[in-house]
Amino acid sequence: MGKIIERIALSRGHEISFRIDIDNQSDLKSLDPSNTDVAIEFSHPAAAFGNIKACLENHVKVISGTTAWLDRKPEIEKICRDSDGTFLHASNFSIGVNIFFRINEIMATIMNEHPEYAIDITEIHHTEKKDAPSGTAITLAERILPHLKNRNGWVGGETGDDSKIPVGSIREGKVPGTHITRYKSNDDEIVLKHEAYSREGFATGAVAVAEWIKDRTGILEMKDFLSI
């Protein structure tokens, strides 16, 4: 993702001030507003918290697409507020995926009146993906839940508990990312699906958000960027 983001950023006329990975972590200390407008953080769950913390403490705006570290997100939000900083996390920066989230919220509101339909979510990703369910699938479930009065949570895999949304994970080939929401009754089924053809959409969205966030302050979300 980092290499794709770099290529797209350069093609849009931006400069890359630092390229930081596991081999030059100490360079994080050199980031400051005089040399870096925005840091784009796509790393590993074990590294994300430290990366983001360092950026915010150096007063550098940061967006992050790393998942599976969000149990510590409240700590990051406190650091952001205390430093009058700027932070945006998204499990997926694809414009299409975020429109898909919104469509699912609307659909859940409609289906709330039709409890005869069972709901489930399935995500499909490449075999190298480390977390399951995907961060995008978790976000999808959590965006749907407030609109369904007969569901109070989600669970990975199959469940016999009708109060939970089952979220299934499939790992195969080099699939960039497919997410499916299914409502099924005894008579029919309704399916909403987003399928990524490559990682370009994720990277393009991340660069677009970095451009937008440069002049903003606070804890922000993709729905702020998209105004949806």
N, C-alpha and C positions, 0 to 999 in steps of 0.2 A: 504494500500500500504506500509506503513512504516514497518509493521510487516513482510510482505512478503520480502521486501528489506533486512531487518535485517537477516532473515533466510538464504537468498541466499548469502549475504555478508559473514556470518559466515561459510557457507558451502564451500566458496572459500578461506578460510583461513584469512579473515580480522578480525580486532577488531573493536568493536563499542565503540567509545570514549564517546559519549553523546547520549541520547535519549531525545529529547526536544519536548514537546507538550504544550498545553494551561496551564497546571498546573505548569510548571517550566520554563517559558519564560526567567527568569533572568539568567538561565544557559548559554544563548547565549553569555553573556559577558565573559564567561570562555573559549570560543573557541579561539585557536591560533595555529599557525603552529607547535608548539612544542607538541601538543597533538592531532591534527586533520589534516589529509592530505586533505580530501575533505568532504564537507557537502552535503548531498543529501536532497533537500528541496521538500517535497510533503506535502502541508498543505491546507490552505483555502485561497481564493482570498483576504480576508481582512487582512490576516497575512503575505502573501508571501513577499510583499515589505519590511516590517520591518525585516523579517528573513534574506532575502538575503543581505540587506544593512548591517546588523550587522556582517554577515560573511565576507563580502568584507572589511569592515572597520577594522576587526580583522585580515585581510590578510589571510583568509582561502578561498581556492578555493571552488566554489559552483556550483552545477548543480540543476536545478529546473524543476519540471514537473507540477507545479500548473498553472492553466489557469484562465482566466477572471480577470486578473490584469494588462494586458500588456499595458494599456494606460500609465503606469508609467515605462515601460521598458527602455525608453530613459534615465530616471534619473539613473537607475541602471547601464546602460552602461557607463554613465559619471563617476559614482563612481568607476566602475571597471577600467576605463582608468586612472583616477586620482591616484588610489592606485596601479597601475601596477598589477592588480589582474587577476583572471581567473573566467569566468562565461559562462555557457552554459544553455540556456533554450530550452526545446522542449515540444511541446504540447503532444507528444507521444514518448516514448523511445523504443517502440517495433521495432526490426530490420525489421520485416515484413512490418509494417506500413510505415517505412521510404523508403523501397524499393517500396512500393505501391505509395508513393508520386512521386518518380522518374519516375515510369512507367506512371503515370498520366500526368506528364509533357511531356513525349514523345508522348503520345496519343493525348494530346491537340494540339501539334505542327502539327500532322497529320490531325486532325479533323478541324483545322483552315482553311483548303482548302475546306471544305465541309459544308458550312453554312446551308444546308438543314437539318442538324441534330441539334435538340434542346438538351441542356445539363442541367442536374440537379444533385444535390448531396443529398443523404439521409444518416443520421446517426441514429443508434439505440443504446440506452443505458439503463441500469438499472434505476429503478424509483427513486433511491436515488441521481442520478446525479443532481447537482445544476444548471449547466450552459447549455444553449441551444441557438444556436447550440454548439456542443462540440468544444473544442479547436482544436481537430484533424480535424474536418470538416472545420473549418475556415482556418486552415493551408492548407488543401487540396485545398480549393477554391483559396486562395491567391497564391499558387504555380502554379495553372493552368492559372490564369488570364493573366500573361504576355505573354502567348503563344496563346491567342485568341484575334485577332484584333477586333472582333465584340462584345466583352464583356468588360465592364469597371467597374465591381464591382459585389458583391454578396449581397443577401438579404435573411433573414430568412423567411422560409415559401414560399407560392405561390406568384408569381408576374406576372403581365401582361406586364412587361417591358422586352422586348427581349434582352436588353443590359446588364441585370443582370443575374447572375447564382443563381437560387433558391436553398436554402439549407434547407431541411426539417429535423425535429427532431421527433423521436418516443421514448417514454419512456415505457418500459414494462419489467416485471419480474426482473431477475438478469443478464441481458445481459451485458457481459463485454465490448463489443464495436464492432459494425459492421458499416462499411462505404462503400457506394455504389456510384459510378459515372455512370450515364446513358446518352448515346447519342441516341436519338430517332428521326427517320424520319417517313414519311408516309409509308415506305416500310419495315423497320426493326429497330432493336435497338442493340446497343453494350453496354455491361455492364462490368465494372471493380469492383471487390468486395474484401474487406479484412474483415475477420471475426475472431475476437479473441475468443479463447475457454476458456481462463481464464486470470487472471491478472499476471500470471507468466512471460509472455513475456515482459510486461512493466517493471517489476521489474528486470528481468535478464538484459535487455538492460540498465537500469539505473546503475546497478552495473558495467557492462562492460564499460560504459562511464566514470564512476568515476575512474576506474582503468586506463583508457587511459588518462584522463585529468590531472592526478596527476603530470605529468612531462611537462605540457604545460601552456602557459600564453596567456591571451587576451580574447576577446569575440569570442566564437566559436559556431558552429552549428553542428547538427547531420550529415550534408553532409560532414563536415570535418572529423568526426569520421569514416564514411562509405566510404569516398573517392568516392562519386558518385555525 
